[in-house]
Amino acid sequence: MLTESELLQSIHQSTNMGREGIQSVLNYAKDDRLRQALEQQLVEYEKLAGASGKMLLERDEKPKETNPVAKASSAAMSAMKLMADPSASKIAEMMIQGNTMGMTQSLRNLNDYPGKDERVRDLASKLLRTEEANIEQMKKFL
């Protein structure tokens, strides 16, 4: 079972991974519509990260940032994949895969959270809805 703080840390880390994933492909996005969609998603992740960070600080907890090794590894993998195929379709596929992993984690977390704090539950649900919307938005670029 997850505590409020554990759920908030997971939300914070998921939003950071989403932001980092978008930032790692943004320069490869040549299609203006795709680039605009990615930038919109980035703003949403920034809002969610800000909210989770604020809630953690309210609990006197420091938001955990992404492990630098994992961050570098993810960026390198993205660059390698996009060197072989920098198309809008490939970028969309990568974003769908990342959001699917995020959705899986979000669903697990919501199911493992018995807490009563509606603000925390609402933020976790909002992350899940954001990931679902991101997938739908990327489908048109496949």
Stockholm file with secondary structure:
# STOCKHOLM 1.0

chainA/1-142         MLTESELLQSIHQSTNMGREGIQSVLNYAKDDRLRQALEQQLVEYEKLAGASGKMLLERDEKPKETNPVAKASSAAMSAMKLMADPSASKIAEMMIQGNTMGMTQSLRNLNDYPGKDERVRDLASKLLRTEEANIEQMKKFL
#=GR chainA/1-142 SS CCCHHHHHHHHHHHHHHHHHHHHHHHTTCCSHHHHHHHHHHHHHHHHHHHHHHHHHHHTTCCCCCCCHHHHHHHHHHHHHHHHHCCCHHHHHHHHHHHHHHHHHHHHHHHHTCCCCCHHHHHHHHHHHHHHHHHHHHHHTTC
#=GC SS_cons         CCCHHHHHHHHHHHHHHHHHHHHHHHTTCCSHHHHHHHHHHHHHHHHHHHHHHHHHHHTTCCCCCCCHHHHHHHHHHHHHHHHHCCCHHHHHHHHHHHHHHHHHHHHHHHHTCCCCCHHHHHHHHHHHHHHHHHHHHHHTTC
//
